[in-house]
Amino acid sequence: MTPQEIQDAIECRDRYRRRFEQRRSPGERLAAFYELQQTASALLHASDEGYQHFLRRNYASRRTEIVDGRYVPESPDRRAVQTSS
């Protein structure tokens, strides 16, 4: 296949997927979302070590600090200093 044929096939696939998703009812979309969430949760909980790593990374990305009276995301530079001590 030439690069153009590959690109055309990808565009055809994407059009098909968009049309398929547009035809689904809100209930069907929610059911698919729920199933995806359940699968992701089961995968995360399959490994205690992996789940703990996920939590550490997730909580670290949500950390905030107060600068000039406002909550702002904690800066990576400050986080590097805190973790290296």
C-alpha positions in Angstrom: 0.0 0.0 0.0 1.2 3.5 -0.8 1.2 6.2 1.9 -1.8 7.8 0.2 -3.8 4.5 0.2 -3.0 4.1 3.9 -4.2 7.6 4.6 -7.4 7.0 2.6 -8.1 3.8 4.5 -7.5 5.6 7.9 -9.9 8.4 6.9 -12.5 5.8 5.7 -12.2 4.0 9.1 -12.5 7.3 11.0 -15.7 8.3 9.0 -17.2 4.9 9.8 -16.4 5.2 13.5 -17.8 8.7 13.7 -21.1 7.7 12.0 -21.3 4.6 14.2 -20.9 6.7 17.4 -23.4 9.3 16.2 -26.0 6.7 15.7 -25.7 5.3 19.3 -28.2 6.5 21.8 -27.1 8.3 25.0 -27.9 5.2 27.0 -25.7 3.1 24.7 -22.9 5.6 25.1 -23.2 5.6 28.9 -23.2 1.8 29.0 -20.0 1.7 26.9 -18.4 4.3 29.1 -19.4 2.3 32.2 -17.9 -0.9 30.8 -14.7 1.0 29.9 -14.5 2.3 33.5 -15.0 -1.1 35.0 -12.4 -2.6 32.7 -9.9 0.1 33.6 -10.6 -0.3 37.3 -10.1 -4.0 37.2 -6.8 -3.6 35.3 -5.6 -1.0 37.9 -6.5 -3.2 40.9 -4.9 -6.3 39.3 -1.6 -5.2 40.7 -1.3 -3.7 44.2 2.1 -2.2 43.3 0.8 -0.7 40.1 -2.3 0.7 41.8 -0.1 2.4 44.5 2.1 3.9 41.8 -1.0 5.2 40.0 -2.3 6.8 43.2 1.1 8.5 43.9 1.3 9.8 40.4 -2.3 11.0 40.3 -2.2 12.7 43.7 1.2 14.4 42.8 -0.3 15.8 39.7 -3.2 17.3 41.7 -1.1 18.9 44.4 -1.6 22.6 44.9 0.1 25.3 46.9 -0.9 28.8 48.0 1.0 31.6 46.2 0.0 35.2 46.8 -3.2 34.0 48.5 -4.3 31.9 45.5 -4.3 28.1 45.0 -2.1 27.2 42.1 -0.7 23.8 40.9 2.5 23.0 42.6 5.5 23.8 40.4 7.6 20.9 39.2 10.7 22.8 40.4 9.4 23.0 44.0 8.3 19.3 43.8 11.8 18.3 42.7 13.3 20.1 45.7 10.8 18.5 48.1 11.3 15.0 46.9 15.1 15.1 46.7 15.5 16.1 50.4 
